[in-house]
Amino acid sequence: MAKIAKNTICIWYDKDAEAAANFYASVFPDTKVNAVFHAPGDYPSGRKGDVLTVDFTVCGIPCIGLNGGPAFKHTEAFSMQIATDDQAETDRYWNAIVGNGGQTSECGWCKDKWGINWQITPRTLTDAMTAGGAEAQRAFAAMMTMQKIDVAKIDAARRG
């Protein structure tokens, strides 16, 4: 029996936890579906034998996908933040999420087709915020004009 992590993120899905976990495993490194568990009996939004939970990791972070039905919707109050090293990696993740039925948002945020919010954040932006002062102000102002983050524009803003 696998050891259960001390802290696991539980993500509520209507009914597609397994499809979502498989999609994430196809997109992100160090991401995999570990196990799929079926309901031992009927429950309010499903039947015995339906996929109830999916044990998976996203970039090494343990998660459980719960097929809980349509009662609760996702908001931007929770998001998965993915740090990227360059524009190609930023584009790859952004395009995978948005191109698979997702939606664009502002400042590096997008939403997958299951309603989970993602921040695709180049490290150069995080580095600028960490630097503080005028560099952070310029990078922040540039970011506020973007949906998907443009690494070259952030780097230019950092330099002034």
Buried (B, 14 or more C-beta within 10 A) or exposed (E): EEEEEEEEBEBBBBBBBBBBBBBBBEBBEEBBBBEBBEBEEEBEBBEEEEBBBBBBBBEEBBBBBBBBBEEEEBEEEEBBEBBBEEBEBBBBBBBBBBEEEBEEBEBBBBBBBBBBBBBBBBBBBBBBBEEEEEBBEBBBEBBEEBBBBBBEBBBEBBEE
